[in-house]
Amino acid sequence: VSQIIIPVYNRNQMRWADPAVIASYVSPSSQEVMEFSKALVGVARRYLRSGLNRNMQFAMYLFEGMRTSGIQYQYDSTTPYDTYHLDTSALDYLQYPYQTMQYRSGDVDDIGILLMSLLQSVGIETSFIASKDDFLVLFNTEIEASNASSYFDGYGHIIILEDDFVWIPLSMKAIGEGFINSWYKGIAEVNEVTDSEDDYYFVGISDAWTYYTPAGFTSGENVSLTSSEKTVSDTVETDIVRYITAEFGPQITAIQNKIKAQGASASLYNQLGMLYVRAGMYSNAIPVFELAVKMGSVTAMNNLGNLASMQKKYEEAAAWYRKVLELEPENQSAKANLNRVMSELEN
C-alpha cells in the first residue's frame, strides 16, 4: 500500500498546456445562457433582413445584447490573460458564463467563453484564437467561400477555414466598441499573428468537445441580463448600416459607374437591384428593377415578384409572376413562386 497525493484543481482553474480545455467552460445548454440567447434571437427574428446572412445578424444581436446589458472587459490583475495564457505551468482562473453574467465583467477569455456559449446555443459554430494580445472568437457564417463576394467586398475582412466557409473573427478586447469595430480589430489581429512568428492557439469548439465536454456549472441563482428591445435593435441597425456601407457600397458604386460608362442595360440594372436586395435595401432595389422591366426584362419581373413576396405583398407578387408566365409560359421559377404565393393567399 502506497500513499499518494493527487492535486485537484478548483472548477475555475486550468492550465494553458492544452487550450482546448476552455471548451469545457463553453456551456450553451446552461439555463442562463439559453434564456438570454433566446430572448436576443427572438428580437433578431422580428427585425431580420432576409437579404443578409442570418448567422451574422444573430451574432450582431448576441454581441450587442451582451454589450448593452452591461457586460464589459475588465483586466484581471490576479491572473491576467496576457501573461497567464503564455505560461503553461501557471494555474489560470476562468469564469463560467453565469459568473460573467453575474459580475457583468471578465477578462478577455471570460468574455469570449460567454459569447461562444451564446452563439453555440443558437446553433452557430464557434472557434477561438488565443493570441499574445487578444482573445478572438470566430463564428461560422455558413456562407460558402465561393459565394463570399455576394456578401463581402473581397476577402480582406473574412477568414476562409478548411471547411470552405466564411468565418468572422471578433476581438474581445474591443467588446466595448461595438460589433463592427470588434470585427475589424479581430481581422487585423488575425493578420498580425499569421504574418508574424508569434505562437498562438487555434481551437474549434466542436472538435474540442470531443475531449472536454461542456461542464455547464451554474449557481442556480437568477443572473439574467436585460437590455431593452429598442436599445439592442437600434444598436444592431447601426452595425448593419456600417456593414452595408463598407461591404456593399464599393460593389454598388462599381455597377453605377459601369452604367454611366457603358450605358443603361437590363442586365446591369438587374445586377444593381440584386446588390440592393442582398443589402436589404428593398426601397432602392424596386425602382431599379422597374427600369429593367421597361427594357423588357423578364428576370426583373420575377425579381419584383420575389421582393413583393418577401414583404408579404402576395397579391402584388402573384401579378408579377403572371406577367412572367404571359411572356414565358414554361418559366419554372415563376410557376413555383406563383403556386407558393397563391397558397399563402388561400391560408
C-alpha positions as MATLAB code, in Angstrom:
seq = 'VSQIIIPVYNRNQMRWADPAVIASYVSPSSQEVMEFSKALVGVARRYLRSGLNRNMQFAMYLFEGMRTSGIQYQYDSTTPYDTYHLDTSALDYLQYPYQTMQYRSGDVDDIGILLMSLLQSVGIETSFIASKDDFLVLFNTEIEASNASSYFDGYGHIIILEDDFVWIPLSMKAIGEGFINSWYKGIAEVNEVTDSEDDYYFVGISDAWTYYTPAGFTSGENVSLTSSEKTVSDTVETDIVRYITAEFGPQITAIQNKIKAQGASASLYNQLGMLYVRAGMYSNAIPVFELAVKMGSVTAMNNLGNLASMQKKYEEAAAWYRKVLELEPENQSAKANLNRVMSELEN';
ca = [
       0.000    0.000    0.000;
       1.390    3.355   -1.019;
       0.081    6.771   -0.140;
      -0.086    9.284   -2.961;
      -1.271   12.889   -3.175;
      -3.495   13.806   -6.106;
      -3.893   17.570   -6.654;
      -7.394   18.586   -7.712;
      -7.957   21.959   -9.312;
     -10.777   24.256   -8.360;
     -13.525   24.137  -11.022;
     -12.463   27.612  -12.200;
      -8.798   26.699  -12.660;
      -6.968   25.414  -15.723;
      -3.512   25.356  -17.257;
      -2.885   26.560  -20.806;
      -0.837   23.433  -21.589;
      -3.882   22.360  -23.614;
      -6.042   25.401  -24.529;
      -8.820   23.083  -25.724;
      -9.785   22.749  -22.037;
     -11.599   26.075  -22.479;
     -14.277   24.158  -24.393;
     -15.498   22.665  -21.116;
     -16.381   26.181  -19.920;
     -18.403   26.906  -23.069;
     -21.861   25.988  -21.788;
     -24.566   26.504  -24.448;
     -27.204   24.484  -22.565;
     -26.947   26.265  -19.207;
     -30.199   27.939  -18.199;
     -28.831   31.485  -18.029;
     -27.233   31.257  -21.457;
     -30.290   29.757  -23.140;
     -32.685   32.296  -21.661;
     -30.517   35.232  -22.694;
     -29.737   33.955  -26.197;
     -33.344   33.027  -26.955;
     -34.536   36.464  -25.871;
     -31.994   38.203  -28.123;
     -32.583   35.929  -31.105;
     -36.317   36.485  -30.634;
     -35.687   40.208  -31.116;
     -33.421   39.461  -34.084;
     -36.141   37.446  -35.826;
     -38.544   40.390  -35.604;
     -36.084   42.680  -37.369;
     -34.306   40.114  -39.578;
     -33.318   41.310  -43.050;
     -33.905   38.431  -45.417;
     -31.229   39.587  -47.883;
     -28.435   39.467  -45.302;
     -26.756   36.452  -43.741;
     -28.792   35.079  -40.816;
     -25.848   33.891  -38.696;
     -24.181   37.275  -38.974;
     -27.334   39.092  -37.869;
     -27.822   36.704  -34.932;
     -24.188   37.244  -33.923;
     -24.735   41.011  -34.008;
     -27.732   40.741  -31.687;
     -25.950   38.421  -29.264;
     -22.815   40.577  -29.212;
     -24.680   43.868  -28.824;
     -27.087   42.293  -26.344;
     -24.100   41.436  -24.143;
     -22.614   44.894  -24.515;
     -25.785   46.922  -23.945;
     -26.714   44.820  -20.913;
     -23.522   45.935  -19.205;
     -21.021   43.158  -19.943;
     -17.572   44.733  -20.231;
     -13.934   43.748  -20.499;
     -12.082   44.138  -17.209;
      -8.400   43.386  -16.839;
      -7.848   40.606  -14.292;
      -4.954   41.773  -12.142;
      -4.811   38.463  -10.204;
      -4.483   36.093  -13.159;
      -4.156   38.392  -16.186;
      -4.822   36.741  -19.533;
      -1.911   38.405  -21.328;
       0.644   36.668  -19.100;
      -1.074   33.548  -17.745;
      -2.101   32.107  -21.118;
       1.560   32.214  -22.166;
       2.732   30.262  -19.101;
       1.714   26.597  -19.368;
       2.791   25.925  -15.761;
       0.602   28.649  -14.227;
      -2.906   27.967  -12.909;
      -5.251   30.405  -14.601;
      -8.706   31.347  -13.312;
     -11.606   31.250  -15.775;
     -15.218   32.240  -15.278;
     -18.217   30.188  -16.284;
     -20.792   32.066  -18.379;
     -23.117   32.528  -15.403;
     -20.297   34.192  -13.438;
     -19.506   36.659  -16.213;
     -23.219   37.450  -16.445;
     -23.407   37.836  -12.675;
     -20.319   40.063  -12.380;
     -21.128   41.935  -15.632;
     -17.422   41.760  -16.468;
     -14.470   39.490  -17.106;
     -11.059   39.199  -18.733;
     -10.978   38.678  -22.500;
     -11.103   34.877  -22.241;
     -14.092   35.073  -19.865;
     -15.972   37.367  -22.275;
     -15.098   35.020  -25.131;
     -16.410   31.980  -23.263;
     -19.751   33.728  -22.707;
     -20.054   34.835  -26.344;
     -19.179   31.368  -27.657;
     -21.762   29.845  -25.299;
     -24.435   32.218  -26.614;
     -23.549   31.557  -30.256;
     -23.402   27.775  -29.823;
     -26.744   27.812  -28.000;
     -28.459   29.051  -31.178;
     -26.600   26.622  -33.447;
     -23.768   28.863  -34.646;
     -20.433   27.048  -34.704;
     -17.513   28.805  -32.998;
     -13.733   28.658  -32.625;
     -11.221   30.814  -30.819;
      -7.737   32.148  -31.327;
      -5.727   32.908  -28.217;
      -3.135   35.373  -29.456;
      -0.483   37.170  -27.470;
      -2.502   40.374  -27.108;
      -6.145   39.364  -27.561;
      -8.713   36.581  -27.370;
     -10.616   36.229  -30.645;
     -13.956   34.483  -31.045;
     -14.658   33.236  -34.570;
     -18.131   32.254  -35.758;
     -19.203   30.379  -38.871;
     -21.468   32.402  -41.169;
     -22.132   29.224  -43.211;
     -21.526   31.314  -46.328;
     -19.611   29.164  -48.799;
     -16.255   30.584  -49.851;
     -17.355   30.504  -53.497;
     -20.253   32.818  -52.622;
     -18.324   35.234  -50.382;
     -18.377   38.042  -52.961;
     -22.170   38.209  -52.613;
     -21.789   39.394  -49.012;
     -18.335   40.976  -48.741;
     -16.188   43.366  -50.729;
     -13.321   40.977  -51.325;
     -11.595   38.741  -48.793;
      -9.882   41.364  -46.656;
     -12.302   41.206  -43.716;
     -13.075   37.496  -43.618;
     -11.388   34.155  -42.918;
     -11.846   31.004  -45.008;
     -11.167   27.879  -42.973;
     -10.617   24.335  -44.211;
     -14.373   23.711  -44.265;
     -14.584   26.320  -47.084;
     -16.963   28.511  -45.103;
     -16.591   32.193  -44.270;
     -15.736   32.827  -40.612;
     -15.804   36.195  -38.842;
     -13.314   36.964  -36.009;
     -14.330   39.217  -33.105;
     -11.883   40.893  -30.724;
     -12.903   40.508  -27.088;
     -10.724   43.441  -26.086;
     -12.881   45.629  -28.312;
     -16.257   44.473  -26.963;
     -16.968   47.992  -25.690;
     -16.546   49.421  -29.201;
     -19.401   47.546  -30.878;
     -19.653   44.649  -33.319;
     -18.090   46.277  -36.397;
     -15.032   47.641  -34.594;
     -14.597   44.302  -32.820;
     -14.778   42.529  -36.200;
     -12.254   44.783  -37.940;
      -9.867   44.706  -34.973;
     -10.293   40.941  -34.893;
      -9.288   40.544  -38.540;
      -6.344   42.910  -38.009;
      -5.161   40.743  -35.103;
      -5.540   37.558  -37.176;
      -3.469   39.092  -39.962;
      -0.825   40.185  -37.482;
      -0.430   36.814  -35.781;
      -0.389   34.879  -39.049;
       2.194   37.230  -40.573;
       4.442   37.149  -37.507;
       6.314   34.266  -35.932;
       4.482   34.603  -32.600;
       2.832   31.479  -31.220;
      -0.940   31.400  -30.941;
      -3.609   28.810  -30.211;
      -6.477   27.980  -32.586;
      -9.236   25.751  -31.212;
     -12.531   24.665  -32.763;
     -15.116   24.230  -30.022;
     -16.960   21.292  -31.604;
     -13.675   19.390  -32.021;
     -12.534   20.263  -28.501;
     -15.813   18.997  -27.036;
     -14.734   15.523  -28.162;
     -12.246   15.575  -25.295;
     -13.607   18.270  -22.985;
     -17.393   18.162  -22.756;
     -19.266   21.257  -21.503;
     -19.339   21.349  -17.697;
     -22.357   23.638  -17.556;
     -21.775   24.687  -13.950;
     -24.320   27.131  -12.556;
     -25.227   28.621   -9.205;
     -28.963   28.207   -9.682;
     -29.404   31.895   -8.943;
     -31.209   34.311  -11.208;
     -28.450   36.100  -13.105;
     -30.405   37.036  -16.212;
     -29.266   40.081  -18.179;
     -31.628   42.668  -19.555;
     -31.406   45.129  -22.407;
     -34.406   46.809  -23.989;
     -35.517   45.637  -27.420;
     -35.256   49.168  -28.801;
     -31.717   49.648  -27.497;
     -30.492   46.378  -28.983;
     -32.311   46.754  -32.316;
     -31.158   50.380  -32.757;
     -27.573   49.392  -31.990;
     -27.655   46.476  -34.443;
     -29.254   48.702  -37.083;
     -26.213   50.974  -36.812;
     -23.963   47.920  -37.224;
     -25.883   46.792  -40.306;
     -25.674   50.233  -41.927;
     -21.902   50.282  -41.334;
     -21.599   46.738  -42.728;
     -23.632   47.588  -45.849;
     -21.641   50.784  -46.457;
     -18.299   49.005  -46.119;
     -19.024   45.715  -47.871;
     -21.768   46.518  -50.409;
     -21.020   50.197  -51.018;
     -17.982   49.654  -53.275;
     -19.816   46.999  -55.325;
     -22.875   49.238  -55.750;
     -20.659   52.161  -56.797;
     -18.831   49.946  -59.312;
     -22.094   48.926  -61.040;
     -23.367   52.521  -61.025;
     -20.116   53.666  -62.659;
     -20.417   50.880  -65.234;
     -23.935   52.059  -66.104;
     -22.608   55.605  -66.604;
     -19.699   54.398  -68.730;
     -21.402   51.678  -70.805;
     -24.946   52.990  -70.792;
     -28.070   51.588  -69.171;
     -28.988   47.953  -69.759;
     -31.440   45.493  -68.228;
     -28.545   43.244  -67.234;
     -26.731   45.983  -65.297;
     -29.958   47.167  -63.673;
     -30.650   43.606  -62.513;
     -27.138   43.333  -61.083;
     -27.562   46.618  -59.223;
     -31.010   45.615  -57.999;
     -29.731   42.306  -56.649;
     -26.958   44.103  -54.751;
     -29.607   46.302  -53.121;
     -31.664   43.206  -52.266;
     -28.713   41.417  -50.662;
     -28.016   44.576  -48.663;
     -31.633   44.624  -47.502;
     -32.217   47.943  -49.315;
     -35.529   46.954  -50.870;
     -36.769   50.507  -51.437;
     -33.670   51.120  -53.580;
     -33.995   47.838  -55.469;
     -37.617   48.271  -56.626;
     -37.157   51.341  -58.906;
     -34.012   49.779  -60.409;
     -35.866   46.560  -61.275;
     -38.735   48.665  -62.668;
     -36.279   50.338  -65.062;
     -35.159   46.877  -66.209;
     -38.811   45.856  -66.719;
     -39.306   48.845  -69.038;
     -36.488   47.374  -71.093;
     -38.401   44.096  -71.327;
     -36.504   42.128  -68.669;
     -38.434   39.047  -67.566;
     -35.794   38.455  -64.885;
     -36.587   41.853  -63.343;
     -40.312   40.976  -63.302;
     -39.510   37.794  -61.406;
     -37.266   39.747  -59.042;
     -40.044   42.232  -58.315;
     -42.348   39.315  -57.595;
     -39.780   37.878  -55.185;
     -39.398   41.244  -53.466;
     -43.151   41.632  -53.056;
     -43.346   38.079  -51.689;
     -40.571   38.763  -49.135;
     -42.561   41.784  -47.964;
     -45.691   39.572  -47.768;
     -47.438   41.523  -50.537;
     -48.707   38.302  -52.037;
     -51.283   39.739  -54.480;
     -48.667   42.067  -55.972;
     -46.210   39.165  -56.178;
     -48.774   36.976  -57.945;
     -49.398   39.735  -60.503;
     -45.677   39.898  -61.347;
     -45.351   36.120  -61.664;
     -48.376   36.049  -64.028;
     -46.694   38.685  -66.204;
     -43.613   36.486  -66.384;
     -45.710   33.483  -67.414;
     -47.505   35.502  -70.087;
     -44.133   36.077  -71.738;
     -42.509   32.763  -70.791;
     -45.220   30.133  -70.137;
     -42.619   27.467  -69.238;
     -40.700   29.582  -66.703;
     -40.362   27.054  -63.856;
     -39.257   29.613  -61.269;
     -42.316   31.807  -61.877;
     -44.618   28.746  -61.803;
     -43.257   27.570  -58.469;
     -43.337   31.078  -56.994;
     -46.900   31.680  -58.160;
     -48.077   28.410  -56.592;
     -46.366   29.386  -53.350;
     -47.908   32.867  -53.082;
     -51.346   31.550  -54.068;
     -51.059   29.053  -51.241;
     -50.208   31.920  -48.886;
     -53.245   33.892  -50.112;
     -55.531   30.895  -49.561;
     -54.216   30.491  -45.999;
];
